[in-house]
């Protein structure tokens, strides 16, 4: 049985009001022998539970010493959680609009060419959240080396969002290859449901099913994405707890 995702939840009282149960992309396990897959699944569940308790309490506090940071990254404090409760955007970008998003981080900047052709609703929501400053002062809270880099949670719990969702299933046959940017979704959500959290695929092919709303593709600054990926701690497995904080300072959406 293919294991495409795991659920991360926070204990009562640690997540912000209205927090959702995040279902995030995880490495498919279909190539493993059945016995090994089952035993690894049980071990992974235990590891996820322990890591979730640590991650849910994160927010504020100090960051890793600058001596551990790669060249090009700046030492920053862990962002403070913020509560966001917005209404959905009242307008939508035109299908096929030529838009880019410049993501400014504590490890440099990279650019996403937004896919308004296939995902006008998703792109409209992302641009709206960027304009509202929802991403400002957040972090990449999940980094799994050679798989994905994920961020965009204003609550810094891993289960936060903007207070609303949009639904836009990706085209059939969508593949999530290196550089693809897509949206995380909740466990009970239909295909294409999204809030504010997004992920960047760093694997050659993530092997995920076409269930995650497409946002676009990294078109420049891949070296910065690789630098961010370097914050990942392989020992934390699919939970992807970073070794040090990588902050999103702001996201600017422009017409090309």
SVG drawing of the C-alpha trace seen along z (x, -y; Angstrom):
<svg xmlns="http://www.w3.org/2000/svg" viewBox="-15 -44 46 53">
<polyline fill="none" stroke="black" stroke-width="0.4" points="0.0,0.0 1.4,-3.4 2.1,-5.7 2.0,-9.2 1.5,-11.3 1.5,-11.4 -0.6,-13.6 0.9,-16.0 -1.4,-17.3 -0.8,-19.4 -2.1,-18.6 -5.0,-20.6 -4.0,-24.1 -0.8,-24.3 -2.3,-25.1 -4.1,-28.3 -7.9,-28.5 -9.2,-26.8 -5.9,-25.0 -6.2,-22.3 -4.6,-18.9 -1.9,-19.2 -1.3,-16.4 2.1,-17.0 3.8,-15.3 5.9,-12.3 8.1,-9.9 6.2,-7.0 7.1,-3.7 5.8,-1.4 9.2,-0.1 9.8,1.3 9.1,5.0 5.7,5.2 7.2,6.4 9.8,3.7 7.3,1.1 5.0,2.0 7.8,2.0 9.2,-1.3 5.7,-2.8 5.3,-1.9 8.7,-3.4 8.0,-6.5 4.7,-7.0 6.5,-7.0 9.1,-9.4 6.5,-11.7 4.6,-11.8 7.7,-12.8 8.8,-15.4 5.3,-16.8 5.3,-17.6 8.5,-19.5 7.5,-21.3 4.1,-22.4 5.7,-24.2 8.0,-26.1 7.7,-29.9 10.0,-32.6 13.2,-31.9 16.8,-31.7 18.2,-30.3 21.2,-28.1 24.6,-29.6 25.8,-31.5 28.9,-29.2 26.6,-26.4 25.1,-28.5 26.2,-28.1 27.7,-31.1 24.8,-33.3 22.5,-32.6 22.0,-35.0 21.3,-34.1 17.8,-35.0 15.5,-34.3 12.7,-31.9 9.6,-33.8 6.9,-34.5 3.5,-32.9 0.9,-35.2 -2.9,-34.6 -4.4,-35.2 -8.1,-35.2 -8.8,-36.6 -11.7,-36.5 -11.0,-35.0 -9.8,-37.4 -12.7,-39.1 -10.9,-39.3 -9.0,-36.8 -6.0,-37.1 -6.8,-36.5 -6.1,-33.0 -2.8,-33.0 -1.5,-36.2 2.3,-36.4 3.2,-36.7 6.3,-36.0 6.8,-35.9 10.1,-37.0 10.7,-35.2 13.1,-37.1 14.6,-34.9 17.4,-34.9 19.4,-32.7 18.8,-34.9 16.1,-35.4 14.5,-33.1 11.8,-33.6 8.7,-31.5 7.0,-31.8 3.4,-31.5 1.1,-29.2 -2.0,-31.3 -3.0,-29.3 -3.7,-26.0 -4.2,-27.5 -5.7,-31.0 -7.5,-30.5 -4.5,-29.2 -2.3,-31.9 -4.9,-34.6 -4.9,-33.4 -1.1,-33.3 -0.8,-36.8 -3.4,-38.0 -1.7,-36.5 1.6,-37.9 0.1,-41.4 -1.5,-41.1 1.9,-40.3 0.9,-36.9 4.2,-35.3 6.3,-38.1 8.3,-37.0 7.4,-33.3 9.8,-30.4 10.4,-27.2 9.1,-25.0 9.6,-21.7 12.8,-20.8 13.3,-17.2 16.6,-17.0 16.3,-15.8 12.5,-15.9 10.8,-19.1 11.2,-22.5 7.9,-23.7 6.8,-27.0 4.0,-29.6 2.5,-28.8 1.8,-32.1 1.2,-30.2 4.6,-28.4 3.0,-25.2 2.9,-23.4 -0.9,-23.3 -1.8,-27.0 -3.4,-28.8 -5.0,-32.2 -8.6,-31.5 -9.9,-30.3 -9.2,-27.8 -9.5,-27.5 -10.0,-24.4 -8.4,-23.9 -7.4,-20.4 -4.3,-20.1 -4.5,-18.8 -4.7,-15.0 -1.2,-13.4 0.5,-16.3 4.0,-15.3 5.9,-17.0 9.5,-17.3 12.4,-19.4 11.5,-23.0 7.7,-22.5 6.0,-24.7 2.7,-23.4 0.3,-23.8 0.0,-21.6 -3.5,-20.4 -5.4,-19.0 -6.1,-15.3 -9.8,-15.6 -9.5,-17.9 -10.4,-17.0 -7.8,-17.2 -6.5,-20.7 -7.6,-22.2 -5.1,-24.8 -4.6,-27.4 -1.2,-29.3 1.4,-26.6 3.5,-25.8 6.3,-23.4 9.1,-23.3 10.2,-20.0 13.9,-19.4 13.9,-15.7 14.3,-14.8 10.7,-13.4 8.8,-13.5 6.6,-10.6 3.4,-12.2 -0.1,-11.7 -1.8,-14.6 -3.6,-15.9 -1.7,-19.1 -2.7,-22.4 0.0,-23.8 1.4,-27.2 4.3,-27.4 8.0,-26.6 11.2,-28.1 12.6,-30.0 15.7,-31.6 17.7,-31.4 17.8,-27.6 21.1,-28.0 19.2,-29.7 16.7,-26.9 19.6,-24.5 21.1,-26.6 17.7,-26.5 17.5,-22.8 20.8,-22.5 19.0,-23.5 17.3,-20.1 18.1,-17.5 18.0,-14.0 17.7,-12.4 14.2,-13.9 12.9,-12.0 9.7,-13.1 8.8,-15.5 11.7,-17.7 12.6,-19.7 15.2,-22.3 18.6,-22.5 18.4,-26.3 15.8,-28.9 15.4,-30.1 13.0,-33.1 10.8,-34.3 11.2,-38.1 8.6,-38.8 7.1,-37.8 6.5,-40.2 4.2,-39.3 4.8,-41.2 3.7,-41.1 6.4,-39.9"/>
</svg>
